[in-house]
Amino acid sequence: MLVFLDLDGVMIPAKGWKIPGFLEDGFPAFSSKACFVLQHIITADTTIILTTSHKSNYTIDEWKDIFKKRGVKIGKINTLNDNLSHISRKDEILNWFNSNKINEDFIIIDDDKTLNSLPPFLKKNLLLTSPFIGLTEAHLKEIEVILQKEVQVA
């Protein structure tokens, strides 16, 4: 399974009136609710593909460490290509799908409302979060519908 993951507004609620807490690695702390949900949808065959604007700021090993320090164990992680042309998130995702053939389940988790204009075959796999709240347990049922399988929560 592929999880296309944004961070700001998903793992890090975007509360303009409050500066997020930062960990010793200099990156903001993730919401504990978002970590809980993400950890429960990740399986051994999951690859996280970071779509965040921060994606080029760290190496893959640094990203693994960032997630690990926030309590999320990820086996495989990758990123969309560097966005040197400053195209929209929607176009970044479309370019990725136009360049890669996939035969596995996928979900796009983001707070970017412009993704509502993705083509139907992608939009049906889109989970939009509220940027002020981020990913929460309330999204688990929607994730199950998108992935067409039950998410096991202990």
Kinemage of the C-alpha trace (Angstrom):
@kinemage 1
@onewidth
@group {chain A} dominant
@subgroup {mainchain}
@vectorlist {calphas} color= white
{ca met a 1} P 0.000 0.000 0.000
{ca leu a 2} L 1.091 3.554 -0.709
{ca val a 3} L 0.303 6.448 1.627
{ca phe a 4} L 0.833 9.864 0.067
{ca leu a 5} L 1.294 11.983 3.176
{ca asp a 6} L 1.353 15.699 3.814
{ca leu a 7} L 2.574 16.873 7.212
{ca asp a 8} L 1.373 20.444 7.857
{ca gly a 9} L -2.366 20.279 8.483
{ca val a 10} L -2.271 16.471 8.711
{ca met a 11} L 0.384 15.338 11.189
{ca ile a 12} L 0.957 18.878 12.492
{ca pro a 13} L -2.270 20.837 13.035
{ca ala a 14} L -1.857 24.326 11.569
{ca lys a 15} L -2.926 26.607 14.370
{ca gly a 16} L -1.899 30.082 13.218
{ca trp a 17} L -2.272 31.498 16.724
{ca lys a 18} L 0.064 28.921 18.262
{ca ile a 19} L 3.638 28.017 17.356
{ca pro a 20} L 4.010 24.221 17.230
{ca gly a 21} L 6.339 22.523 19.674
{ca phe a 22} L 9.651 21.454 18.176
{ca leu a 23} L 11.663 18.379 19.105
{ca glu a 24} L 15.450 18.301 19.485
{ca asp a 25} L 15.831 17.522 15.769
{ca gly a 26} L 14.403 20.951 14.939
{ca phe a 27} L 11.221 19.613 13.314
{ca pro a 28} L 7.742 20.205 14.786
{ca ala a 29} L 6.153 17.576 16.999
{ca phe a 30} L 3.358 15.535 15.421
{ca ser a 31} L -0.113 15.346 16.908
{ca ser a 32} L -0.410 12.234 19.072
{ca lys a 33} L -3.813 11.562 17.477
{ca ala a 34} L -2.315 11.702 13.989
{ca cys a 35} L 0.534 9.391 15.028
{ca phe a 36} L -1.955 6.894 16.433
{ca val a 37} L -3.988 6.811 13.212
{ca leu a 38} L -0.985 6.661 10.901
{ca gln a 39} L 0.619 3.844 12.887
{ca his a 40} L -2.600 1.834 12.646
{ca ile a 41} L -2.851 2.066 8.878
{ca ile a 42} L 0.805 1.208 8.248
{ca thr a 43} L 1.554 -2.438 7.523
{ca ala a 44} L 4.762 -4.235 6.601
{ca asp a 45} L 4.106 -3.569 2.913
{ca thr a 46} L 3.279 0.143 3.302
{ca thr a 47} L 5.395 2.812 1.659
{ca ile a 48} L 4.954 6.377 2.851
{ca ile a 49} L 5.453 8.888 0.052
{ca leu a 50} L 5.910 12.349 1.484
{ca thr a 51} L 4.130 15.092 -0.420
{ca thr a 52} L 4.893 17.805 2.114
{ca ser a 53} L 6.675 21.005 1.136
{ca his a 54} L 9.366 19.910 3.639
{ca lys a 55} L 10.127 16.731 1.645
{ca ser a 56} L 13.421 17.975 0.162
{ca asn a 57} L 14.804 19.318 3.439
{ca tyr a 58} L 15.822 15.907 4.797
{ca thr a 59} L 17.253 12.636 3.539
{ca ile a 60} L 15.201 9.432 3.652
{ca asp a 61} L 17.167 8.263 6.713
{ca glu a 62} L 16.531 11.601 8.436
{ca trp a 63} L 12.819 11.299 7.662
{ca lys a 64} L 12.745 7.792 9.147
{ca asp a 65} L 14.387 9.180 12.265
{ca ile a 66} L 11.932 12.111 12.447
{ca phe a 67} L 8.984 9.702 12.354
{ca lys a 68} L 10.625 7.292 14.810
{ca lys a 69} L 11.246 10.088 17.349
{ca arg a 70} L 7.544 10.908 17.116
{ca gly a 71} L 6.481 7.312 17.750
{ca val a 72} L 5.702 6.231 14.181
{ca lys a 73} L 7.624 3.234 12.867
{ca ile a 74} L 7.937 3.336 9.094
{ca gly a 75} L 9.733 0.671 7.105
{ca lys a 76} L 9.649 2.259 3.657
{ca ile a 77} L 9.554 5.969 2.966
{ca asn a 78} L 10.033 7.996 -0.170
{ca thr a 79} L 9.191 11.478 -1.414
{ca leu a 80} L 7.725 13.088 -4.461
{ca asn a 81} L 10.390 14.711 -6.629
{ca asp a 82} L 11.742 18.109 -5.611
{ca asn a 83} L 9.272 20.782 -6.660
{ca leu a 84} L 11.739 23.010 -8.486
{ca ser a 85} L 9.051 24.438 -10.793
{ca his a 86} L 6.806 25.370 -7.841
{ca ile a 87} L 3.805 23.542 -9.260
{ca ser a 88} L 0.701 22.826 -7.199
{ca arg a 89} L 0.411 19.778 -4.950
{ca lys a 90} L -2.290 18.500 -7.271
{ca asp a 91} L 0.091 18.683 -10.246
{ca glu a 92} L 2.899 17.077 -8.250
{ca ile a 93} L 0.657 14.119 -7.462
{ca leu a 94} L -0.653 13.910 -11.036
{ca asn a 95} L 2.912 13.938 -12.373
{ca trp a 96} L 3.864 11.120 -9.990
{ca phe a 97} L 0.928 8.960 -11.100
{ca asn a 98} L 1.619 9.727 -14.771
{ca ser a 99} L 5.235 8.569 -14.293
{ca asn a 100} L 4.588 5.495 -12.130
{ca lys a 101} L 2.412 2.478 -12.778
{ca ile a 102} L 1.010 1.032 -9.583
{ca asn a 103} L -0.901 -2.140 -8.863
{ca glu a 104} L -1.545 -1.610 -5.188
{ca asp a 105} L -3.889 0.209 -2.862
{ca phe a 106} L -3.141 3.836 -2.127
{ca ile a 107} L -4.481 6.734 -0.114
{ca ile a 108} L -3.683 10.438 -0.310
{ca ile a 109} L -3.857 12.188 3.064
{ca asp a 110} L -3.658 15.963 2.802
{ca asp a 111} L -5.365 19.183 3.854
{ca asp a 112} L -4.971 20.944 0.472
{ca lys a 113} L -8.515 21.638 -0.761
{ca thr a 114} L -7.285 22.082 -4.347
{ca leu a 115} L -6.901 18.284 -4.406
{ca asn a 116} L -10.693 18.156 -4.730
{ca ser a 117} L -10.080 18.793 -8.435
{ca leu a 118} L -8.017 15.620 -8.872
{ca pro a 119} L -9.348 13.229 -11.514
{ca pro a 120} L -11.971 10.830 -10.100
{ca phe a 121} L -9.636 7.791 -10.020
{ca leu a 122} L -7.369 9.710 -7.616
{ca lys a 123} L -9.983 11.728 -5.745
{ca lys a 124} L -11.780 8.554 -4.609
{ca asn a 125} L -8.587 7.755 -2.651
{ca leu a 126} L -8.278 11.222 -1.107
{ca leu a 127} L -8.731 11.896 2.588
{ca leu a 128} L -8.874 15.628 3.282
{ca thr a 129} L -8.200 16.775 6.808
{ca ser a 130} L -9.037 20.077 8.419
{ca pro a 131} L -5.745 21.980 8.648
{ca phe a 132} L -6.579 23.186 12.163
{ca ile a 133} L -7.293 19.673 13.467
{ca gly a 134} L -5.209 17.294 11.352
{ca leu a 135} L -5.568 13.517 11.191
{ca thr a 136} L -7.683 12.026 13.983
{ca glu a 137} L -9.365 8.769 14.957
{ca ala a 138} L -12.569 10.155 13.435
{ca his a 139} L -10.906 9.580 10.027
{ca leu a 140} L -10.460 5.829 10.565
{ca lys a 141} L -13.858 4.914 9.073
{ca glu a 142} L -13.184 7.082 6.019
{ca ile a 143} L -9.766 5.433 5.640
{ca glu a 144} L -11.421 2.001 5.806
{ca val a 145} L -13.825 2.998 3.024
{ca ile a 146} L -11.005 4.319 0.831
{ca leu a 147} L -8.808 1.260 1.387
{ca gln a 148} L -11.800 -1.100 1.392
{ca lys a 149} L -10.475 -2.948 4.404
{ca glu a 150} L -10.788 -2.764 8.169
{ca val a 151} L -8.144 -0.869 10.106
{ca gln a 152} L -7.198 -2.763 13.260
{ca val a 153} L -7.154 -0.558 16.347
{ca ala a 154} L -6.043 -2.091 19.631
